[in-house]
């Protein structure tokens, strides 16, 4: 995996972790305004990171395939071909 692809995946993992963490906090503090704002900030950041990753490297999961002219998913490298 190239350094750029690794960095893009790392960024996605970092913002996803932050989002998961605050989501768990909100399970026990559902009215915490600061936590809700934090959630929204990282939700937007995750969507941006995900969009940037998928624009550069293709869909991260098959449910996010957007093309309707061909099934792009099968043209990405498979794990045994070095894909991560």
C-alpha positions in Angstrom: 0.0 0.0 0.0 1.4 3.4 -0.9 2.3 6.0 1.7 -0.5 8.3 0.5 -3.1 5.5 0.7 -1.9 4.5 4.1 -2.1 8.1 5.3 -5.6 8.4 3.9 -6.7 5.2 5.6 -5.1 6.3 8.9 -6.9 9.6 8.8 -10.2 7.8 8.2 -9.5 5.4 11.1 -8.6 8.3 13.4 -11.8 10.3 12.8 -13.9 7.1 12.9 -12.4 6.2 16.3 -13.2 9.7 17.6 -16.7 9.4 16.3 -17.2 6.0 17.8 -15.8 7.2 21.1 -18.2 10.2 21.4 -21.1 8.0 20.2 -20.6 5.7 23.2 -20.4 8.8 25.5 -23.7 10.1 24.0 -25.3 6.7 24.9 -25.0 7.8 28.6 -25.1 11.6 28.1 -27.7 12.1 25.4 -28.3 15.8 26.1 -24.6 16.9 26.4 -24.4 19.9 24.0 -20.6 19.9 23.8 -20.6 16.1 23.0 -23.3 16.6 20.4 -21.3 19.4 18.7 -18.2 17.2 18.9 -20.1 14.4 17.3 -21.3 16.6 14.4 -17.8 17.9 13.8 -16.3 14.5 13.5 -19.3 13.1 11.5 -18.6 15.8 8.9 -14.8 15.1 9.1 -15.3 11.4 8.7 -17.6 11.9 5.7 -14.9 14.2 4.1 -12.1 11.7 4.8 -14.2 8.8 3.5 -15.1 10.7 0.3 -11.5 11.7 -0.2 -10.3 8.1 0.2 -12.9 6.7 -2.1 -12.3 9.4 -4.8 -8.6 8.4 -4.8 -8.7 4.7 -4.2 -12.2 3.4 -4.9 -15.1 2.3 -2.6 -14.1 1.1 0.9 -17.1 -1.3 1.0 -19.3 -2.7 -1.7 -22.4 -0.8 -0.4 -20.7 2.5 -1.3 -20.3 1.7 -5.0 -21.9 4.5 -6.9 -21.3 3.7 -10.5 -24.2 2.4 -12.5 -22.4 1.7 -15.8 -20.2 -1.2 -14.4 -19.6 -3.0 -11.2 -16.4 -1.2 -10.2 -15.9 -3.2 -6.9 -14.5 -6.3 -8.7 -11.9 -4.2 -10.5 -10.1 -3.1 -7.2 -7.2 -5.2 -6.0 -8.1 -8.2 -3.9 -6.5 -8.8 -0.4 -4.2 -11.5 -1.8 -3.1 -9.0 -4.5 -1.8 -6.7 -1.8 -4.9 -4.6 -1.2 -5.7 -3.5 2.4 
